[in-house]
Amino acid sequence: MTTTILAAVGATVLLLQAATRIPPALADLLRALIPVRRALSELLSQPNPLQQGSPTRPASDLPEPESIGRDNPRA
């Protein structure tokens, strides 16, 4: 019976010690994620050149889909 009580007290102490470390660790994690969020925001706010068409190569220069494999002997 005494060992059970001591084990319960020991487990409670360990849990409380671990619980005191959670808030600083969580704060560090949130501080580390702030630059990641800013970088993702900047990345997502940039225009996507694939959706707008490439300015260096107009769409009229692209081959027709059915003629893509004809010039390639390996196709």
C-alpha positions as CSV (number, residue, x, y, z in Angstrom):
1,M,0.0,0.0,0.0
2,T,2.8,2.4,0.9
3,T,4.6,1.7,-2.4
4,T,1.4,2.4,-4.3
5,I,1.0,5.8,-2.6
6,L,4.6,6.7,-3.2
7,A,4.3,5.7,-6.9
8,A,1.2,7.9,-7.3
9,V,3.0,10.8,-5.6
10,G,6.0,10.3,-7.8
11,A,3.9,10.1,-11.0
12,T,2.1,13.2,-10.0
13,V,5.3,15.1,-9.4
14,L,6.7,14.0,-12.8
15,L,3.5,15.0,-14.6
16,L,3.5,18.4,-12.9
17,Q,7.1,19.0,-13.8
18,A,6.4,18.1,-17.4
19,A,3.3,20.4,-17.4
20,T,5.4,23.3,-16.3
21,R,7.6,22.9,-19.4
22,I,4.7,22.9,-21.9
23,P,3.9,26.7,-22.0
24,P,7.5,27.8,-22.8
25,A,7.9,25.1,-25.4
26,L,4.6,26.1,-27.0
27,A,5.6,29.7,-27.0
28,D,8.9,28.9,-28.7
29,L,7.1,26.8,-31.3
30,L,4.7,29.7,-32.0
31,R,7.5,32.2,-32.3
32,A,9.3,29.9,-34.7
33,L,6.2,29.6,-36.9
34,I,5.7,33.4,-37.3
35,P,8.4,33.7,-40.0
36,V,7.1,30.6,-41.8
37,R,3.6,32.1,-41.9
38,R,5.0,35.4,-43.3
39,A,7.0,33.6,-45.9
40,L,4.0,31.5,-47.0
41,S,1.8,34.6,-47.1
42,E,4.4,36.3,-49.4
43,L,4.7,33.2,-51.6
44,L,1.0,32.8,-52.0
45,S,0.5,36.5,-52.8
46,Q,2.8,36.3,-55.8
47,P,1.2,35.8,-59.2
48,N,1.5,32.3,-60.7
49,P,3.1,32.5,-64.1
50,L,1.7,29.1,-65.1
51,Q,-1.9,30.3,-64.7
52,Q,-1.3,33.6,-66.6
53,G,0.7,32.2,-69.5
54,S,4.4,32.6,-69.8
55,P,5.4,36.1,-71.0
56,T,8.6,34.7,-72.6
57,R,6.8,32.2,-74.8
58,P,3.3,33.0,-76.2
59,A,0.7,30.3,-76.4
60,S,0.8,30.4,-80.2
61,D,4.3,29.0,-80.1
62,L,3.2,25.8,-78.2
63,P,2.8,22.7,-80.3
64,E,-0.7,21.2,-80.8
65,P,-1.2,18.2,-78.4
66,E,-1.7,15.7,-81.2
67,S,1.6,16.7,-82.9
68,I,3.8,16.4,-79.9
69,G,4.8,12.7,-80.4
70,R,5.2,12.8,-84.2
71,D,8.6,14.5,-84.4
72,N,10.1,12.2,-81.7
73,P,11.2,8.8,-83.1
74,R,11.2,7.3,-79.6
75,A,7.6,8.2,-79.0
